[in-house]
Amino acid sequence: MAVRYFCYNVKESVVFMYRVMIIDDEKALRNLLKAAVDWQEMGLEVVGEAASGIEAINIIDKLHPDIIFVDIRMPFMDGIEFSKIALKRYRQMKIIILTAFDEFEYAKEAVHLEIKEYMLKPISATELSESLMKLKTTLDREREEKLNVKKLEDYFQEVLPKLQSNFFISLIEGRVREEDYERFLLDYRVDMKGPLFCCIIFHTSENDVPDGMNPLLLSMSVEREIKQRLMENCNCQEFIYMGNTILIMELHSEDEIAQLTDKCDRFCRWAWRIMGAAVTAGIGTVCNSLYDISISYEGAREAVSYRVLYGTKRAINIAEIVPKESKKAVPLEETRMQELFRAIHVGDQGKIRKEAIKETEKLHKNAATISQYNLATMEIVSGFFKFCANNSMDFNEISGNVQNLYERVTQLDESSMTNWIINMSIAISEKLRSTRNSTSRRIITDAQNIVKDRYMEPALSLDDVCADLGVSNSYFSSIFKKETGQSFVSYLTDYRMDRAEEMVLNTDEKSYKIAEKVGYQDANYFSYVFKKKFGVSPSKYRASGK
């Protein structure tokens, strides 16, 4: 629908001018219609006319009318036939059929075209005005609906990158249910078809930083360069997780992984030479489904952990390491404790206990000698250590700073070993949850500060707060209710009422003035909310002196 803007200086208001076209083979009737009403006063503008349906069809694309008057009887192409063609092109266009009394039965065909308006000749100015105002009301409503949809779409586009990042974080943590996976792909507009996928972790050392350089700023600079140098001409998703830059790459063949490793390796050496940043790139295994990217992520994390052996400032491909380690008595896939670590991420203590028991069973099943058993227990301790290191946690602190931990663990029997794995896993999981909760508490505090600063704004809403904080509505609502025990809307209302109570008791302000100062434009509604909270109206509450 084409809309022109007709601007007045009075209060800087904007009047929307809808475009009108008149089609009739009688010029006198066209002139009569144009002179019958004050089009501009009604917010309308006659932008064109035609003497036949064929002529109108040829210019309709240029004029883009919102409303069309068309005579039902015209040579070559009548009004009904014209309407069929026009409505097929522009479904939102409004058509008024002009007909004589003896053509009434024929005009009924317009009903099948979803044409609701028709006028009998001769046309009166009053009838014309009424029909036009009715149509204008409909057009105004449709325009408002379109504007609202546009606003929602704009907001969604604004928060979409954050939503996508949150989705991929859940995906690598193994927290996305298979039955929800396809829906999330559509909802968050993730367009990664594969057929292959790979996860890459870029870890920037905080200990090897140029003098005078803030480690956080250096890490942010590395992230920016990754976007510019590695993400060009490829379909991938980038986000920050646990202080590391994560890339989820779409691959067309497994041959690409070698080129990708070389490219990452060149970047790490460039980052050290030019930026002074000690960056390690860990490349995970290739998987056939994006849903299984958590497996590739685990491989990438393990690859990054090998920087203590192979050094930083380079790319490490887990696929190039695994074959060298595959001759160990306990199979590699069983030593990684993937399911246990996934349970730790989720925080499911029941699942943690179950997987801990499985790890102990595998340990005793696969160890044929004492030396093999000792080696396997050392790998379990090492696995916990790597997990803590990759998630920025102090393993020694969590384990209780036990001296000679490796030696002590190897001396545990099956039951004691199971309990130790369970206790360590739960301790790590709680530490991980505590780290996440601190982030949640910060978000809640920021939201409360927004309310404190802006409670007097009538338009303040949940959408505004979430947009300022850069989080989704559902996530924010969930953590806010969990932390405060009430919804955000209830909290905002209570805060406004508390401020209103202070003004009622300590000032002589009128009720409607207090309403305006706490964000209510409707004084009656303010009184209703106040009475609902305090049991009496503001005036009675003031009189009681409570």
C-alpha positions in Angstrom: 0.0 0.0 0.0 1.4 3.3 -1.1 1.3 6.1 1.5 2.1 9.8 1.1 3.0 12.0 4.0 1.3 15.4 4.2 3.0 17.4 7.0 1.6 20.3 9.0 3.6 22.4 11.4 1.0 22.3 14.1 2.4 20.1 16.8 4.5 18.5 14.1 1.7 16.1 13.4 1.6 13.8 10.3 -1.5 13.2 8.2 -1.4 10.1 6.0 -2.8 10.8 2.5 -4.4 7.8 0.8 -4.3 7.6 -3.0 -7.6 7.5 -4.9 -8.3 6.5 -8.5 -11.5 7.1 -10.5 -12.5 4.8 -13.4 -15.5 5.6 -15.5 -16.2 6.0 -19.2 -18.2 9.2 -18.5 -15.9 12.2 -17.9 -18.8 14.1 -16.4 -19.2 11.5 -13.7 -15.5 11.5 -13.0 -15.6 15.3 -12.6 -18.7 15.1 -10.4 -16.9 12.6 -8.0 -13.8 14.8 -7.8 -15.9 17.8 -6.9 -18.3 16.1 -4.5 -16.2 16.1 -1.4 -13.1 17.8 0.1 -10.7 15.0 -0.5 -7.7 16.6 1.3 -9.8 17.3 4.4 -10.6 13.6 4.6 -7.0 12.6 4.2 -7.4 11.5 0.6 -5.9 12.5 -2.7 -7.2 11.8 -6.2 -4.0 10.8 -8.1 -5.5 9.6 -11.4 -8.4 8.7 -13.5 -9.2 6.4 -16.5 -12.0 6.1 -19.0 -11.8 2.3 -19.2 -10.6 -0.8 -17.3 -7.9 -1.4 -19.9 -6.5 2.1 -19.5 -6.6 1.7 -15.7 -4.8 -1.6 -15.8 -2.0 0.0 -17.8 -1.3 2.8 -15.2 -2.3 1.2 -11.9 1.3 0.0 -11.3 2.5 3.5 -11.6 -0.2 5.2 -9.5 -0.4 2.6 -6.7 -3.9 3.7 -5.5 -5.3 2.6 -2.2 -8.9 3.2 -3.1 -10.5 2.8 -6.6 -13.9 3.9 -7.8 -14.9 1.8 -10.9 -18.0 1.8 -13.0 -19.5 -1.6 -13.4 -20.4 -1.1 -17.1 -17.6 0.0 -19.4 -16.6 -0.8 -23.0 -13.8 -3.4 -23.6 -13.3 -4.3 -19.9 -16.1 -3.8 -17.3 -15.7 -3.1 -13.6 -16.0 -6.7 -12.4 -13.3 -8.0 -14.8 -11.0 -5.0 -13.9 -11.5 -5.8 -10.2 -10.5 -9.4 -10.6 -7.2 -8.4 -12.2 -6.5 -5.5 -9.8 -7.2 -7.5 -6.6 -5.0 -10.3 -7.9 -2.1 -7.8 -8.0 -2.9 -5.8 -4.9 -4.9 -7.7 -2.3 -5.1 -4.8 0.2 -6.6 -2.4 -2.4 -10.1 -1.1 -1.7 -12.6 -1.0 -4.6 -15.9 0.8 -4.7 -18.2 -0.5 -7.5 -20.4 2.2 -9.2 -23.6 0.8 -10.5 -27.1 1.8 -11.7 -30.2 0.3 -10.0 -31.0 -2.0 -12.9 -27.5 -3.4 -12.7 -27.9 -4.4 -9.1 -28.1 -8.1 -9.8 -25.0 -8.1 -11.9 -23.2 -6.1 -9.2 -23.7 -9.0 -6.8 -20.7 -10.7 -8.5 -18.6 -8.3 -6.6 -19.4 -10.2 -3.4 -17.3 -13.1 -4.7 -14.3 -10.7 -5.1 -14.5 -9.7 -1.5 -15.7 -6.2 -2.5 -17.8 -4.9 0.3 -18.6 -1.4 -1.0 -20.8 -0.4 -4.0 -22.7 2.8 -4.7 -25.8 3.4 -6.7 -26.0 6.1 -9.3 -26.7 9.0 -8.9 -24.2 9.4 -6.1 -24.9 11.7 -3.3 -22.1 13.7 -1.5 -23.3 12.4 1.9 -23.2 8.7 0.8 -19.8 9.3 -0.8 -18.4 10.8 2.4 -19.7 8.0 4.6 -18.3 5.3 2.4 -14.9 7.1 2.1 -14.7 7.6 5.9 -15.5 3.9 6.4 -12.8 2.9 4.0 -10.3 5.3 5.5 -11.0 3.8 9.0 -10.3 0.4 7.6 -7.1 1.6 5.9 -5.9 3.3 9.1 -6.4 0.1 11.0 -4.5 -2.0 8.5 -1.7 0.6 8.3 -1.4 0.6 12.1 -1.3 -3.2 12.1 1.5 -3.2 9.5 3.5 -0.6 11.5 3.1 -2.8 14.6 4.3 -5.8 12.8 7.2 -3.8 11.4 8.2 -2.7 14.9 8.1 -6.2 16.2 10.2 -7.4 13.2 12.7 -4.6 13.7 13.0 -5.5 17.4 13.4 -9.2 16.6 16.1 -8.4 14.1 17.9 -6.3 16.7 18.0 -9.1 19.3 18.3 -11.9 16.9 22.2 -12.2 17.1 21.9 -12.5 20.9 19.1 -15.1 20.5 21.2 -17.1 18.0 24.3 -17.0 20.3 22.2 -18.2 23.3 20.8 -21.1 21.1 24.3 -22.2 20.0 25.6 -22.0 23.6 22.7 -24.3 24.6 23.6 -26.5 21.6 27.3 -27.0 22.5 26.3 -27.6 26.1 23.9 -30.4 25.0 20.9 -28.7 26.5 18.7 -28.6 23.4 16.1 -31.4 23.3 15.9 -33.2 19.9 12.2 -32.6 19.6 12.8 -28.8 19.9 15.8 -28.6 17.6 14.1 -28.1 14.3 11.7 -25.5 15.7 14.7 -23.5 17.2 16.4 -23.5 13.8 13.3 -21.9 12.3 12.6 -19.5 15.2 16.2 -18.2 15.3 16.6 -18.2 11.5 19.7 -20.4 11.6 20.6 -21.2 8.0 23.3 -23.8 8.1 22.6 -26.8 5.8 26.0 -28.5 6.0 26.3 -31.3 5.1 29.2 -31.2 7.6 30.0 -29.0 10.7 32.9 -28.3 12.9 33.5 -26.3 16.1 36.6 -24.1 16.6 37.7 -22.5 19.9 40.0 -19.5 20.0 41.7 -19.2 23.4 43.6 -16.0 24.1 46.1 -16.3 27.0 45.6 -13.9 29.9 49.1 -14.5 31.1 51.0 -13.6 28.0 49.9 -10.1 27.3 51.9 -7.1 26.0 52.9 -4.5 28.7 50.2 -2.0 29.4 47.6 -4.0 27.5 44.3 -4.9 29.2 43.7 -8.7 28.8 40.0 -8.1 28.1 40.7 -5.5 25.5 43.2 -7.8 23.8 40.7 -10.6 23.7 38.1 -8.3 22.2 40.6 -7.2 19.6 41.3 -10.8 18.7 37.6 -11.5 18.4 37.2 -8.5 16.0 40.1 -9.8 13.8 38.7 -13.3 13.7 35.4 -11.9 12.3 37.3 -9.9 9.7 40.0 -12.5 8.7 38.4 -15.9 9.1 34.6 -15.5 8.6 34.7 -14.0 5.1 33.2 -16.1 2.4 32.1 -18.8 4.8 28.8 -19.7 6.5 29.5 -19.8 10.2 28.2 -18.6 13.6 30.5 -16.7 16.0 29.9 -16.1 19.7 31.7 -15.7 23.0 31.5 -18.5 25.6 33.5 -18.9 28.8 35.8 -16.1 27.7 36.7 -17.8 24.4 35.7 -17.0 20.8 33.7 -19.9 19.3 33.1 -20.5 15.6 30.6 -23.0 14.3 31.7 -23.7 10.8 29.6 -25.1 7.9 31.7 -27.5 5.7 31.0 -29.0 2.3 33.6 -31.8 2.6 36.0 -33.3 5.1 38.9 -32.1 2.8 38.1 -28.5 4.0 39.2 -29.3 7.5 42.9 -29.4 6.6 42.7 -26.0 4.8 40.8 -24.6 7.8 43.4 -25.8 10.2 46.2 -24.1 8.2 44.1 -20.9 8.0 43.6 -20.9 11.8 47.3 -21.7 12.3 48.3 -18.7 10.1 45.9 -16.5 12.1 47.4 -17.5 15.4 50.9 -16.8 14.3 49.8 -13.4 12.8 48.0 -12.5 16.1 51.2 -13.1 18.0 53.4 -11.2 15.5 51.2 -8.2 15.0 49.0 -8.0 18.2 51.2 -9.7 20.7 48.3 -12.1 21.5 49.1 -15.7 22.4 46.1 -17.4 20.7 45.5 -21.1 20.5 42.9 -22.4 18.1 41.4 -25.8 19.0 39.7 -27.6 16.0 37.1 -30.2 16.9 36.0 -33.3 15.0 33.8 -33.1 12.0 30.1 -34.1 12.6 27.3 -34.8 10.2 24.6 -32.9 12.0 24.5 -29.4 13.6 22.6 -31.0 16.5 25.8 -33.0 17.3 28.0 -30.0 17.4 28.5 -30.5 21.1 30.7 -33.5 20.2 32.9 -31.3 18.0 33.0 -28.7 20.8 34.3 -31.2 23.3 36.9 -32.2 20.8 37.9 -28.5 20.3 38.1 -27.9 24.0 40.3 -31.0 24.4 42.5 -29.7 21.5 42.9 -26.3 23.3 44.0 -28.1 26.5 46.9 -29.7 24.6 48.5 -26.2 24.4 50.4 -27.1 27.6 52.1 -29.9 25.6 52.4 -28.4 22.1 52.5 -24.7 22.9 50.4 -21.7 22.2 50.3 -19.4 19.1 49.1 -22.3 16.9 46.1 -24.3 15.7 45.7 -27.8 17.2 43.4 -30.3 15.4 42.0 -32.9 17.7 41.8 -35.4 14.8 45.6 -35.2 14.4 46.2 -36.0 18.1 43.7 -38.7 18.7 45.4 -41.4 16.6 48.6 -41.0 18.6 46.7 -41.6 21.9 44.5 -44.4 20.6 46.8 -47.2 21.8 46.0 -46.6 25.5 44.3 -49.5 27.3 41.2 -47.5 28.0 39.6 -46.4 24.6 39.8 -42.6 24.1 36.1 -42.1 23.6 35.5 -43.6 27.0 38.1 -41.5 28.8 36.7 -38.1 27.7 33.7 -38.5 30.1 31.5 -36.6 27.6 28.2 -37.6 29.1 29.4 -36.8 32.6 30.6 -33.4 31.5 27.4 -32.8 29.7 25.5 -33.6 33.0 27.8 -31.3 34.8 27.0 -28.5 32.4 23.3 -29.1 32.8 23.5 -29.4 36.5 21.4 -32.6 36.7 22.7 -34.3 39.9 20.7 -37.5 39.2 22.4 -37.7 35.8 25.8 -36.8 37.3 25.5 -39.8 39.7 24.4 -42.1 37.0 27.3 -41.1 34.7 29.8 -41.2 37.6 28.9 -44.8 38.3 29.3 -45.6 34.6 32.8 -44.1 34.6 33.9 -46.2 37.6 32.5 -49.3 35.9 34.4 -48.6 32.7 37.5 -48.0 34.7 37.4 -51.4 36.3 36.2 -53.2 33.2 39.0 -51.9 30.9 41.9 -51.9 33.4 43.6 -55.4 33.2 46.7 -54.5 35.3 47.5 -52.2 38.2 49.5 -49.9 35.9 46.6 -49.6 33.5 44.2 -48.8 36.4 46.6 -46.1 37.7 46.9 -44.6 34.2 43.1 -44.6 33.8 42.5 -42.9 37.1 45.2 -40.3 36.3 43.3 -39.6 33.0 40.1 -39.1 35.0 41.8 -36.5 37.3 43.3 -34.9 34.2 39.9 -34.8 32.6 38.5 -32.9 35.5 41.5 -30.6 35.4 41.1 -29.8 31.7 37.3 -29.2 32.2 38.0 -26.7 35.0 40.7 -25.0 33.0 38.5 -24.7 29.9 35.8 -23.2 32.0 38.0 -20.8 33.9 37.8 -22.5 37.3 40.5 -23.4 39.8 40.7 -27.2 39.9 42.9 -27.2 43.0 40.5 -25.0 44.9 37.5 -27.2 44.0 39.4 -30.4 44.8 40.3 -29.0 48.3 44.0 -28.4 47.5 44.8 -32.0 48.2 48.5 -32.8 48.1 49.6 -35.7 45.7 46.0 -36.0 44.4 46.9 -38.3 41.6 48.6 -40.8 44.0 45.7 -40.7 46.5 43.0 -41.3 43.8 44.8 -44.4 42.5 44.5 -45.9 46.0 40.7 -45.6 46.2 38.6 -48.7 45.9 35.6 -48.9 43.5 33.1 -47.5 45.9 35.3 -44.7 47.1 36.3 -43.8 43.5 32.6 -43.6 42.6 32.0 -41.2 45.5 35.0 -39.1 44.7 33.9 -38.7 41.0 30.4 -37.8 42.1 31.5 -35.3 44.7 34.0 -33.7 42.3 31.4 -33.5 39.5 28.8 -31.9 41.8 31.3 -29.4 43.2 32.3 -28.4 39.7 28.7 -28.2 38.5 27.8 -26.0 41.5 30.7 -23.7 40.8 29.7 -23.5 37.2 26.1 -22.7 38.2 27.4 -20.1 40.7 29.3 -18.4 37.9 26.1 -18.3 35.7 24.0 -17.1 38.7 26.3 -14.2 39.3 25.6 -13.1 35.7 21.9 -13.5 36.3 22.1 -11.4 39.5 23.9 -8.7 37.6 21.2 -8.6 35.0 18.5 -8.4 37.7 20.3 -5.5 39.5 20.7 -3.7 36.2 17.0 -4.1 35.5 16.1 -2.8 39.0 18.3 0.2 38.4 16.5 0.9 35.1 13.2 0.8 37.0 14.6 3.2 39.6 15.7 5.6 37.0 12.8 5.4 34.6 9.7 4.4 36.6 8.1 7.8 35.8 8.0 7.0 32.0 4.5 5.7 31.0 6.0 3.7 28.1 8.5 1.8 30.2 7.9 -1.9 29.4 9.5 -5.4 29.6 10.5 -5.0 26.0 12.4 -1.8 26.7 14.3 -3.3 29.6 15.2 -6.5 27.7 16.4 -4.4 24.7 18.6 -2.3 27.0 20.1 -5.4 28.7 20.5 -7.4 25.4 18.6 -10.5 26.6 15.5 -12.3 25.4 12.1 -11.6 27.1 11.7 -15.3 28.0 15.1 -15.7 29.6 14.9 -12.4 31.5 11.3 -13.1 32.7 12.5 -16.6 33.9 15.5 -15.3 35.9 13.7 -12.3 37.2 10.9 -14.4 38.6 13.3 -16.9 40.1 15.5 -14.2 41.7 12.8 -11.8 43.0 9.8 -14.1 43.4 7.6 -11.9 41.2 7.2 -10.9 37.5 8.9 -7.8 36.2 5.5 -6.1 35.6 4.5 -6.7 39.2 7.9 -5.4 40.4 7.5 -2.2 38.3 3.9 -1.7 39.6 5.0 -2.2 43.3 7.9 0.2 42.8 5.6 2.9 41.3 3.1 2.4 44.1 5.8 2.7 46.8 6.8 6.0 45.3 3.2 7.1 45.1 2.6 6.2 48.7 5.5 8.5 49.7 4.1 11.4 47.7 0.6 10.8 49.1 1.8 10.9 52.7 4.5 13.6 52.4 3.2 16.1 49.8 -0.1 18.0 49.1 0.0 17.0 45.4 -3.3 16.2 43.7 -3.9 12.5 42.9 -3.7 13.1 39.1 -0.3 14.9 39.5 1.1 12.0 41.6 -0.2 9.6 38.9 1.8 11.4 36.2 4.9 11.4 38.3 4.9 7.7 38.8 4.2 6.8 35.1 0.3 6.7 34.9 -1.4 8.8 32.3 -4.9 7.7 33.4 -5.6 9.1 36.9 -8.6 6.7 37.4 -6.5 3.7 36.6 -3.8 4.9 39.0 -6.4 5.2 41.8 -7.6 1.6 41.0 -4.1 0.2 41.2 -3.4 2.2 44.4 -6.5 0.9 46.0 -5.8 -2.6 44.9 -2.4 -2.5 46.8 -3.3 -0.4 49.9 -7.0 -1.1 50.2 -8.2 2.5 50.0 -8.1 5.4 47.5 -5.1 7.8 47.6 -7.3 10.5 49.3 -8.5 8.2 52.0 -5.0 6.9 52.5 -3.7 10.4 53.0 -6.6 11.2 55.4 -5.8 8.1 57.5 -2.2 9.2 57.8 -0.8 5.7 57.5 
